[in-house]
Amino acid sequence: MIILGKQRIGILGMGTVATGFCKTYFMNKSIIDSKMDPSLEITKVLVKDIDKKRDVDLPHSIYVDDFDDFNLEEFEIIIELIGGVNPAFEYIKKSLESGCNVITANKELMAKRGSELLEIAKNNNVLIRYEASVGGGIPLISTINDAMVSNEIIRMMGILNGTTNYILTKMTKEKIGFETALTQAKELGFAEADPTADVDGFDASYKLAILSKDAFGVIPKPEEILKQGIRKISIEDIEYGLELGYKIKLLAIGEKSNEHVELSVEPTLIPIDHPVASVNNEYNALFIEGNSVGEIMLYGKGAGAMPTGSAVLSDAIDIIKKKKDYMGHVKAENIIVKNIGLSAYYVRMEVLDKPGVLGKIAVAFGDYGISLDSVVQRARGGRVAPLVFITHEIERAKLNDALNTIENKEYVTEIQSIIKVVK
C-alpha cells in the first residue's frame, strides 16, 4: 500500500546513473519537494552485492539482490538503471503490468524493444519515460514532445556520442591518430575498455532510433539505420577536410519527406561555421529544424552521473505531476525507413602521379552524371599522389558504381576514403 504523502520509488541498479539520481534529489530536495505533492521516497534498490560500499546516502536495509523481493503493488515508480536488454525488459514488463510507472535510461532496450514496452504501458494505463536514454542531461525528448509539439520536425542532425566526439576533437586539434586518441579517451574514462558500441556507431544508432519515434513517428529497428563508425578516419581526411572548410564529426541524421524517413549514423564533413561543428570533446548536441520554429540547437554533456541522473529525476517529477505521457506518434504504415538518399560526398584516392590523370577521373565521374564541387591535387614528386574530391549531391549507389569503374583504371591505385558531406 502506498504511504500517504509519499511516492514510493524502487530502483533497479545502483551504478553511476542511479547514484547521480540520488545525489541530485538529495542536493535539491527542499526545492523539489516544495514544487511537488506528494514527495519522493526511495524504498527499495536492486543490486548484485548488498554489502558493497556505495557513495550514496541510503539505508542498508533497502538493498535487495532479487527482483522477486519487490512487491510491485507497493510502488508508484520503478526506475530501471541496470542496462542491457535482458533481464531489464522482463523487469520493466512485469512492473508495467503490475501498475507501476517506469523510468529508464536504457538506450539499447528502448531502441530494440521500446515499441513493445510503450504498448504494454498504454494497455495498463501507466507511464514510461526515457529522457535519460538519449543525450544524458540534455532535454532532447521533452523538447521534441513539448516545446516543439506545434511543429512538424523536418530534419534533425546531431552528435549523440561523446566518446567519438572526444576522439575526433583530439585528432583534429592535436593531429594524432585514431588509436592514440582512443587510448587517451580510455585513460580519462570517456571510452570503455571495449569501445565497440561507441566507435562503431551502435550507441548513436540506438539513440537515433529513439529520437526518430518522437520526431518522425517512425519506430525503426536499429539494423534499419545506416551505420558506420570512425575507425577508418585518418589524419589525412581531417586535414583535407579543414583545407576545404569542413570538420569531420560522427553525425546522427534524420530527414523526413512525405514518402519516407532517412536515418543514418556515419562520419560526416560539416562546414566549419555550422553550430554543430563547434561542439567539441565529450559534449553532445542536436540540431533540429521545425517547419514553424525554424532551426534550434540543444547542447550539453551527453553522459555522466549527475547530468543523466538529473534527466531521470525530471522524468520522475513529470510522472508525479501526472503530465501526459510521451507515447509518441503511431507509426505510419505509408512511411518507410530509407537509409541512402541524395548527399554530397568527400572522396580521397591515390593515383599515379602522371599528367592527365585528374582529367580522366573527372570525365569518368561525368560519365555517371556526377559533378564535382571541389578538387584538391597534391604532387609528391614520387610515383603516386593523393587526389581529393567533393561531389555535388548524388545517390550513393551511383557514386559507388562510378568509383568501382574508376578504381579499376590502371592509373588509380586505391580508393581510400568516402565520407558524407553536409552543406
N, C-alpha and C positions, 0 to 999 in steps of 0.2 A: 504494500500500500504506500502511495506517495505521501511523504510528510508534508503537512500543510505549511505553505510559505517557502518551500524549497523545491527546486527541480533536481531530482536525483540523476546523477550522471555516472555512467560506467565507462571506463577507458580500457581499450584493448591495446596493450603495449605501453611501455614507459621508456621509450628511447628519446632521441633528440627532439622530435616534434612534440611529443607528449610532455616532455619536460618544459619546453618553451611555452606550451599552452598553460600549464600550471603556474609557471613563473609570471606570465603575462597577467593571468587572472589575479594572483595574489598581489602583484605590484599595483594593479589598478582596481582592486576590489571595491574600495569605497566609491569610486566614480561609477563603476559598472553597476553595483548594487543599487545605487541611487537612481539609476535610469531603468531598472527592471523590477518587476514584481510578478512572480517570486524570484528569489536569487538562486544561485547555483550551489549544489553540494556534491562533491566528488565522493562517492560512497564505495566504489569497488574498482580495482585495477587488475587486469590480467597480465601476468609476467611469466617468464620461464623460470626465473630464480627469485623466490620470495625474499631470500636473505641478502641479496645483492645490495650494496650500499648505493644510494641514488641521491643526486643533487637536487632534491625537491622535498618540500616540507609537507609530507603526507604521513599519517599514522601507519605503522607497520601492519596493523590489523586489517586494513582494507585490501591488502595484496592477496591474490589467489593465483594458482597455477593451472587451473582447469576451468574452461569456459562453462562447464555444467554447473559451476558454483554460482553463476549469475542467475538469479531469479528474475527473468526479464520483465515480468509483470510489475516489478517494483521501480523500473527505470523510465524516465521520460526521454532520455537521450543516451544512445550508445555511440561512443567515438572510437572509430577503428583506425589505429595507427601502427599496425604491425607490418603492413606492406605485403606485396606478392598477391597472387590470385587465390591460392588456397593455403590455409583454411579461411582466409578473410571473406571470401564470397559466402561460404556457408554460415559464418558467424553473422554477417550482415543480413543474410536472408532470414535466418531464424529471428533476429532482432526485429526486423520489419514485420514479419508475420506475427510476432508477439505484441505488436502495437507500439514499438519503440521508434522514435525518430532517430535517424542515423546521420552522423557526420564522418566523412572520410577524407584523407589526404592521399589516397591510393590511386595514382595516375594509371598504372598498368591495369588494375582491376576495372576502373571506370572506362578505360579505353576498350578493353576486351569484353566486358560483361555488364557495362553500365546500363545499357538499354534494358536488360533483364531486371536489374535492381530498381530502376525507375518505374517499371511496370508493376513490380511487387509492391513498392511504396504506394503507388496510386491505388492499387486494389485493396490495400489495407488502410487507406486514409491517413497515412503518416508521411513525414517529410524525409527526404535525403538531400544532404548538402555536400558539396565537394569543391568549394572555393580554393582550398589549400592544395588541391591536386595539380593546379597549373599556376605557375608564377609566384609561388611562395606567398609573401605578404602583399603582392600587388593585386588589387581588386579587379581582376580581369573579368571573371564570370559575372559578378554582380554589376559591373559597369555595362556589360553587354545586355543583361537581362533587365536592369532597372534604368540606368541613366540613358541608355540608347534604345529603350523599348519603342520609341516613336519612329525609329529609323529602320530602313532595310539596310543591312550591312552588305556592302558590295564586295569589299576586299579587306583582308587583314594580312599583316606581314610582321613577323617578329623574331626576336631572339629569345627562345624558350629554354635554353640550356646554358647554365653559367659556366660549366666546365669547358665546353668547346669555345665559348666566347673568351674565356681567360686564355686558353691556348692560342687562339688566333690573334688576340691582342699582343701577347708576348712575341709571337712570331713576327708580327708587323712592326712593333716598336723596337725590339731588340735584335731582329734579324737572326733569330735562332730557329733551328729545325723543329719539326713536329715532336720527335722523341724527346728532345731536350726540354721543350715547353711542357710536355706531358709529365715528365719527371718532376718539374717544378710544381705543377698543379697537384701532384700526389703528395709532395712534401708539405704543401700548405693546406692539405685537406680538401681541396677543390675537386679532386678526382679520386675515385675508388681504386682499390688495388687492382680490380678488374674493371677497366674503364669502357668496356664494350658498349653498354647501354647508352653512354654519353657520346663517345666519339664516332660511333657507327650510326647515330641518328635515331635509335629506338626511343629514347626518352622524349625527344622533341616530337616524334610522330605520335606517341601516346597523348601528349598534351594537345597537339593539333586536332586529333580525333575528338577529344572532349570539347574543345572550343568550337569545332565545326557543328556539333549538335546545337549549341546555344546560338551561334551566329547565323547558321545557314539552314537549320532544321534537318540536317543530314547526319546520321549516325554511322560513320564508316567503320569497317573493320580496319585495324592498324595495317594489315597487309595490303589494303587497297591504296594506301598512301605511298607515293613515290618517295623513296628514302635513299639517301646517300650520305655517308659520313665524311670526316675531314682528314682521314689518314693519308690520302694521296696529295693533299695540298702542300705545295713546295714553296720555298723562299722565292724561287723564280716567278711563280704565279703571283705571289703577293707583290713583288717589286714591279712586275709588268702592270699589274692592276693599278698600283699607285701612279705609275707613269701615265696611264690612260685616264686617271681621275676617279678610280674606284678602290674601295676596300672589300676584302673578302670576309663574309660572315656566314655562319650556318643559319639559314633563314627557313622558318616555317611559314608557308604561304598558302592562303586560301582565297579563291576568287569565285564568285557566283555569277552565272548567267541564267537565262530562262530555262535552258536545257540541262545544265549540268553544273557541278561544283568541281573545280580543280584544286587538288591538295598535294602539296609536296614539301619535303624537308631535304634540303641539299645546300652545299656550299654555293654561294651566290655573290657575284660582284654587284655592289651597290654604290651609287655616286657618293663621293666623299662628303658632299654638302647635304646629304639626306640625314634627317634626325637619327635614324636607326644606325647609321654609320658611326655616330659619335658615342654609341653605347659600348663601353669597354669593360675589361676584366670579367668579374663574375656576375655582372649586372644583366638583367633581363629587360625586355621592352616589347610592347605590342603596339603596332601602328594600325589604326582602324579607320576605314573610310565608310561613312554612312551617307545615304542618299540625301539626307537633310542637313545633318550637322557638319558634314564635310570630313576633314581629317583631324584625328586626335591621336596622341601617343601616351601610353601609360608606361612608367619606368620605375625600376626599383630593384631590390635584391630578390632574386628568384628562389632563394633557398635560405637555410639557416634556422636554428631553433626558435628564436623569438619572432622573426617575420612570419614563418609558416605557422607557428603556434598562435600568433595573433589572428591569422586568417581562420583557423579552426574555431577560435573563441568568437569571432564575429559571426560565424555560422550558428554557433550555439545561441548567441543573443538573438539572432533573427528568428530562430525556431521558437524561442520563449516568447518573443513578441508576436508569434503566430502570423508572420508575413506569408504571403502567397508563395508556394514552393516554386523553385526553379525547375519545372518539368520540361522546359524547352519546347521546341516545336515537334509536331508529329512529322515523321519522315515522309516527304512527298514521294509518291511512287514514280512520278514522271521526272524526277531529278536524280541523276546518277553521278557517281564519283568518277571523275576523269582526271588522269594524272599528267598527261602530256599535251599542253596546248601551245600557243604561239609564245615565243620568247626570243630575245637576243641571246647570243652565246659568245663566250670567250673560248678561243681555240689556240692552243700552243702546240707547235710541231717542230721537229728537227728535220732540216733539208740539206741537200748538198749545196755547198757554197759556190754556186756557179751562176753566171749571168742568165737571165731569162726565167729562172725558176719561179720567182714571185708572180710574174705574168701568167705562166702556165697554170699555177694554182688558182689565181683569180678567175681565169677562164673556166677552170673545172667547177668552181663554185657557181659561176654564172650559168653553166650548163644545167644545173639543178634549180635555177631560179633563186639563188641565194646572193643577195647583195651585201657588200661589206661596208661597215661604218668606220672602222679604224684598222690600221695595219702598222705593226712595228717590225722592222727588219734590222738585225744587227749582224754585221760581218765579224767573224772572229779571226780571220786570217788562217783558218785551218780547212780541213776537209768538209766540216759540217757547220751549220749556223742555225740559230733559232728564228722562227717566224711566228708572230702573234697576230691573230685576227679577232676583231669583234664584229659579229654579223648584225644585220638588221633582224627584226623579228621573223622567225621561221619555225615551222613544225620540227620537233626534234627528230622524228622519223626521217624527214627529208634531209636534215643535216647529217644523220648517221649514214644515209645512202651516199651522200656526197663524200664524206670522209672515208668511207670504205673504198670508194674509187680512187681518191687522192692517195690514200696510204699504199695502194698497190703500184703507184708510179715509181719508176726507178730512181727518181730524184728526191723522194721522200723516205727518210729513214725511220721516223716514228711519230705517231700522234701522241703527244704527252699529256695534254690536259684538255678537258671540255668542261666548262663551268657556266652555269646560268648567269645571265646579266639582267639586273633590274635597272630601268632607266627612269 
